[in-house]
Amino acid sequence: MLYFHIPFCKQKCSYCNFHFSTSLDFKDEMISAIKKELFLRKDELQDNNLQSLYFGGGTPSILKADELKSIIDEVLKYFTFDKDIEITIEANPDDLDKNFLKDLSRTEINRLSIGTQSFFDDDLKMMNRAHNSSEAESSIKRSQDFGFENISIDLIYGSPTSNFGIWKQNLNKTIELEVPHVSSYALTIEPKTALNQWIKQKKIAAPNEYEQNKEFYYMSEFLKDHGFNHYEISNFGKPEFHSKHNSAYWKYREYLGIGPSAHSYNGRNERSWNIANNKRYIDFLHKNQLTKETEILSEKDQFNEMLMIGLRTTWGVDLVSLKEKCSAETFDYLQNEIQQKVEDGILIMEHNHLKIPEKHWFMADGIASDLFLV
């Protein structure tokens, strides 16, 4: 798996704390630096036949199609593509005009992840999105017209500008547009964001956890009734439309992240991440120097991460793999800790996999953290 972090956006969303810049002054230099980092790190992946390639950010659709194509061409110098490779680009609705989609359809990109967030203007204004409700809908239809069938949209629930009725309409619109994949997240308040400041100043109400819980479970049943699989807490896909890339993250497989702030994992016990500073990233790569920091994951780290990630999914934690990564003492600890939760129905065991029943998924992170080594 290969991931590219494109650290540019038109404007800052009120809830976002990801790394990006609204200035495109160093766009060409950034693309060159990304290609240079790829060259320097190409041997870190054990398998040079890629099953997935993902452009995230930031807003990758802020680049021109030929700039994205140039990065793909660079990848093909060092890697081969699986015949069923999934190549995703995150895109904002306002970027998906006819010219861009026409050019994009001529590249190898075959999956769009569209940052719709809502089909209602009040929500979009509060989130400080660059698009409006009309663009949210038309961008999906236009993408389909240009042959993009593998489309995922992001939706945010539990917004103080929304309510249960509006949330139902967002989901109905998703079905009406025949979108085959949905990634949906509760609105969360992150530090150092405009939304956090507005809530502190009482300009806007804080999200209501009860309402978010209600909307989450309604969404789950509604989308399943319309042919979706709920395969990860925040992800729903029709058969054959699950995200290959994100599923590999959740199954603890290796991946290489390129670009400022991008993370990598070697599939065993090593994680690394790049500096979250565009200019310094470019300057380092200009001198053929990497900007990454690396940590060796302890047994405790690996154990906790596998629980946190696996318990968010429909397939759960592979206990055979977990047992290989930890000591007998640690595995015995887990078996003792889960016994009461299994009896209470909070956890279940199926074919050597530990899972959380879907009715408890909204509390999955808390359930997993109860099992952590400290």
Secondary structure, 3 states (H helix, E strand, C coil): CEEEEECECCCCCCCCCCCCECCCCCHHHHHHHHHHHHHHHHHHCCCCEEEEEEEEECCHHHCCHHHHHHHHHHHCCCCEEEEEEEEEEEECHHHCCHHHHHHHCCCCCCEEEEEEECCCHHHHHHCCCCCCHHHHHHHHHHHHHCCCCCEEEEEEECCCCCCHHHHHHHHHHHHHCCCCEEEEEECCCCCCCHHHHHHHCCCCCCCCHHHHHHHHHHHHHHHHHCCCEEEECCEEECCCCCCHHHHHHHCCCCEEEECCCCEEECCCCEEEEECCCHHHHHHHHHCCCCCEEEEECCHHHHHHHHHHHHCCECCCEEHHHHHHHCCHHHHHHHHHHHHHHHHCCCCEEECCEEECCHHHHHHHHHHHHCCCCC
